Amino acid sequence: MLELENSIGESSSATLHTSTLQIARYRSALDWMLAHPLWEDSFTCSLSELELKGQRQGITQTKALRSLPIEHKTSLIRHALANGLPSPSHAEAKRLARLWGITRYRARPDFQRPSIRQWNALARAVSLRLATRHQLYKEAQSALYSAHQGLPLACSLAACRKPSLREDACQEARLALLEAIDRIDPEQPFEAYARQRIKRRIQNYIMKEAVPVKAPINLISKTFRSQPDGNLLLEKAIRDGVVRLDDTHAGGPMLARELHCDSDLAPDQIAVSADESAKVAEALLQLTDKQREVIELRFGLNDSATPQSLSQIAQHTGISRQQVFQREKRALQKLSSALAELQNERTTIATRAGGY
């Protein structure tokens, strides 16, 4: 009996090790293609068409591509291959074939680049291998997730004391586990890394939920720890649970929507507030009906006076919590793009006022 249990344990360990290697090798092949300078313009166009995050302030295009989830990397490369990638050098084409396990590639070494016919054949072969390897990646991801599925619940129970936040905290933890699997390193102990990543994401979620205004997570963290470069107005919001747009005692900028309504606002403040409300309403109209429904339920807009959790929205709409999360994520990305001009105006005001 003991020998049977040991045999089962060794078999399970071998399966997990194989899954780890499959994900690491698959990610390595994707990252090599994404980092190729010859294909940078092609991937930039595909990023825009697929509405994925690319280069932004403080993050180069290469780092942005490497930080994408494996699912998005796969979609990006598949899209770029379908639209045609420029032919690389002979040596790079050989390496590409080797990365994807393509043994039939036989380009003549006396030419600097593969012929159009050879490159098109290789690109088609890579597309086929991409589909096969992606399926293997999904199976490996499922095996690793099943082996560590107790981590999200254990970490959320240990880190989140408020029962009302635990369900959403557990959902954040599950997403963190999937992110950890995408970044798995065969040479490092995975469970310790996954636990650390899950705890950090839960802590960030709890800090954001504790603040009645939207602010960068690094600023919230500094303010919670009372560091000198924290924000006084944000500290007051954390302490009181209420922040007013006309509050000038802290000398900081307006951080978010008005949470405490005052009837004696100045006319210019009323005009600014009305203009911002109109821009937000216009941005909401750019969402699909399903995305707008999720946002309204999630943040208590319109007739939804009380913000609802992912589980409550899933029950209301008849879809899974993961689908609710994805709809919310896509909707917030659209709103962020639509309200970029408004955000720039607020940033300018903040800079002039000496805020963050």
VENJOZI-V474636 format. One record per backbone hydrogen bond with DSSP energy under -0.5 kcal/mol. CO is the residue of the C=O (numbers start at 1). NH is the residue of the N-H. E is the energy in kcal/mol with one decimal. If there is no record, write none. Layout:
((CO,NH,E) (CO,NH,E))
//
This chain:
((1,5,-2.3) (2,6,-2.5) (3,7,-2.3) (4,8,-2.4) (5,9,-2.5) (6,10,-2.6) (7,11,-2.2) (8,12,-2.5) (9,13,-2.4) (10,14,-2.4) (11,15,-2.0) (12,16,-2.2) (13,17,-2.2) (14,18,-2.3) (15,19,-2.3) (16,20,-2.3) (17,21,-2.2) (18,22,-2.4) (19,23,-2.2) (20,24,-2.4) (21,25,-2.6) (22,26,-2.2) (23,27,-2.8) (24,28,-2.1) (25,29,-2.1) (26,30,-2.1) (27,31,-2.9) (28,32,-2.0) (29,33,-1.6) (30,34,-2.4) (31,35,-1.8) (33,36,-1.1) (36,39,-1.1) (37,40,-1.0) (39,43,-2.3) (40,44,-2.1) (41,45,-2.1) (42,46,-2.1) (43,47,-2.6) (44,48,-1.9) (45,49,-2.3) (46,50,-2.4) (47,51,-0.7) (47,52,-2.3) (48,51,-0.6) (56,59,-2.5) (59,56,-1.6) (60,64,-2.4) (61,65,-2.4) (62,66,-2.2) (63,67,-1.7) (65,68,-0.9) (69,73,-2.3) (70,74,-2.6) (71,75,-2.1) (72,76,-2.5) (73,77,-2.5) (74,78,-2.6) (75,79,-2.2) (76,80,-2.4) (77,81,-2.7) (78,82,-2.0) (79,83,-1.4) (80,84,-0.7) (81,84,-0.7) (88,114,-0.7) (89,93,-2.4) (90,94,-2.1) (91,95,-2.0) (92,96,-2.5) (93,97,-2.3) (94,98,-2.2) (95,99,-2.6) (96,100,-1.5) (97,102,-3.3) (98,101,-1.1) (101,103,-0.8) (108,111,-1.4) (112,90,-2.2) (115,119,-2.9) (116,120,-2.5) (117,121,-1.9) (118,122,-2.2) (119,123,-2.8) (120,124,-2.1) (121,125,-2.0) (122,126,-2.5) (123,127,-2.1) (124,128,-2.0) (125,129,-2.5) (126,130,-2.6) (127,131,-1.7) (128,132,-1.9) (129,133,-3.2) (130,134,-2.0) (131,135,-1.6) (132,136,-1.8) (133,137,-2.2) (134,138,-2.3) (135,139,-1.9) (136,140,-2.4) (137,141,-3.0) (138,142,-2.2) (139,143,-1.9) (140,144,-2.4) (141,145,-2.5) (142,146,-2.3) (143,147,-1.8) (144,148,-1.1) (146,149,-0.8) (148,151,-1.6) (149,153,-0.6) (150,154,-2.2) (151,155,-2.8) (152,156,-2.4) (153,157,-2.3) (154,158,-1.7) (155,159,-2.3) (156,160,-2.2) (159,161,-0.7) (161,163,-0.6) (162,165,-1.4) (162,166,-0.9) (163,166,-0.5) (163,167,-0.6) (165,169,-2.6) (166,170,-2.7) (167,171,-1.7) (168,172,-2.3) (169,173,-2.1) (170,174,-2.1) (171,175,-1.9) (172,176,-2.1) (173,177,-2.1) (174,178,-1.9) (175,179,-2.1) (176,180,-2.4) (177,181,-2.1) (178,182,-1.9) (179,183,-1.2) (181,184,-1.4) (185,188,-1.8) (189,193,-1.3) (190,194,-3.1) (191,195,-2.5) (192,196,-2.0) (193,197,-2.3) (194,198,-2.6) (195,199,-2.4) (196,200,-2.0) (197,201,-2.0) (198,202,-2.4) (199,203,-2.5) (200,204,-2.3) (201,205,-2.1) (202,206,-2.6) (203,207,-2.4) (204,208,-2.3) (205,209,-2.3) (206,210,-1.4) (207,211,-0.5) (208,211,-1.0) (216,220,-2.2) (217,221,-2.4) (218,222,-2.0) (219,223,-2.5) (220,224,-2.5) (221,225,-1.8) (222,227,-2.6) (223,226,-1.1) (227,230,-2.0) (231,235,-2.3) (232,236,-2.1) (233,237,-2.0) (234,238,-2.3) (235,239,-2.2) (236,240,-3.1) (237,241,-2.2) (243,259,-1.3) (244,247,-1.4) (246,248,-0.7) (248,251,-0.8) (262,265,-0.5) (266,270,-2.2) (267,271,-2.3) (268,272,-2.2) (269,273,-2.6) (270,274,-2.4) (271,275,-2.4) (272,276,-2.5) (273,277,-2.4) (274,278,-2.2) (275,279,-1.9) (276,280,-2.4) (277,281,-2.5) (278,282,-2.3) (279,283,-2.2) (280,284,-2.2) (281,285,-1.2) (283,286,-1.2) (284,287,-1.3) (288,292,-2.8) (289,293,-2.0) (290,294,-1.8) (291,295,-2.3) (292,296,-2.6) (293,297,-2.1) (294,298,-2.7) (295,299,-2.2) (296,300,-0.7) (296,301,-2.1) (297,308,-2.0) (301,304,-2.4) (303,305,-1.5) (305,307,-0.5) (309,313,-2.3) (310,314,-2.5) (311,315,-2.3) (312,316,-2.1) (313,317,-2.8) (314,318,-1.9) (314,319,-1.0) (320,324,-2.0) (321,325,-2.7) (322,326,-2.4) (323,327,-2.4) (324,328,-2.6) (325,329,-2.6) (326,330,-2.6) (327,331,-2.4) (328,332,-2.6) (329,333,-1.9) (330,334,-2.0) (331,335,-2.5) (332,336,-2.4) (333,337,-1.9) (334,338,-2.6) (335,339,-2.2) (337,340,-1.1) (339,343,-2.4) (340,344,-2.3) (341,345,-2.0) (342,346,-2.1) (343,347,-2.4) (344,348,-2.3) (345,349,-2.2) (346,350,-2.6) (347,351,-2.4) (348,352,-2.2) (349,353,-1.9) (350,354,-0.6) (350,355,-2.9) (351,354,-0.8))
//
